[in-house]
């Protein structure tokens, strides 16, 4: 049987070569789709932990994340600055940015706001995109906001009126706003001007947030904040964090009472969801493409089987006249075509090291099913009768 099949292939090499090339091309297509799916998953896994999930405290409607009134307990939730007080939310977050304010009168005259910030991220008015530029003293830059030096950035209009590059602070403690058992005392001190902000209003002076915290600690004042945001430390913890945060900070609700003092938390995972959606769409396209390849393979197997029967009617009739059973004829033709398909699949998948081996096996199996269907349908007809009719 094998020797007979091989001789028949050599006698008619072009059809066999066509099946081999066809199998190789579709196998390469399957391997390419498999590699594309794998690379899409690897890319998603690579960027998944690089995507920032920003968690921002807002008002209850979610319309504002600035100029809020946050208690020291809220501040501790995110910074964990209060010794001995649990801060489970802070354990999930990193790159926490805080903004706090202290109002005071400068030299007994105009009222100013001393704003402590951990970085310019919490002060949109200082962003270049909003028209602000900061002229720094040599040796200083925006990174100084993360420290605790007694330095500050002032608006250009204020800087031009200063006698020297120093802000003299005279802060009066509020005895009603102190830690329990803390002593309220006034603060007298100076902040060196290390930056001049162009393009902002005059009423605000910016200093490192830790500097303002140290001043409040000296005065015995209760810390507070007007803006807080951070990023999730590990995106795998998103759902656990959402559940934990929801116990104290509901999701923003545009239909909530805008006059409510309750705070909410906006967990912005839109980029994460977009990346996941992109991956799902890519995998769906690949899956549909693979199904199309398998359908095409089954159809091609059926068509090739049909054409082979049509072109070899007399040969098949002769074999059956000589007493060859239908099953033997079937096995002969099926072995011939399967051999071509297997060789083509192996050649096509060689460049990919036959990585999706199961898919190559499915490809050969589907081709064999289509071929077998054609052979069974036409071999069990009375070909001798049909040949006589044609003659």
Buried (B, 14 or more C-beta within 10 A) or exposed (E): EEEEBEEBBEEEEEBBEEBBBBBBEBBBBBBBBBBBBEEBEEBBEEEBEEBBBBBBBBBBBBEEBEEBEBEBEBBBBBBBBBEEEEBEBBEBBEBBBBBBBBEBEBEEEEEBBBBBBBBBBBBEBBEEEEEBEBEEBEEBEBEBBEEBBBBBBBBBBBBEEEEEBEBEBEBEBEEEBBBEEBEBBEBEBEBBBBBBBEBBEBBBBBBBBBBBBBBBEBBBBBBBBBBBBBBBBEBEBBEEBBEBBEEEBBBBEEEBEEEEEEBBBBBBBEBBEEBBEEBEEBBEBBEEBBEEBBEBBBEBBBEBBBEBBEEBBEBBBBBBEEEEEBEEBBBBBBBBBBBBBBBBBBBBBEEBEBBBEEBBEBBBBBBBEBBBBBBEEBBEEEBBEEBEEEE
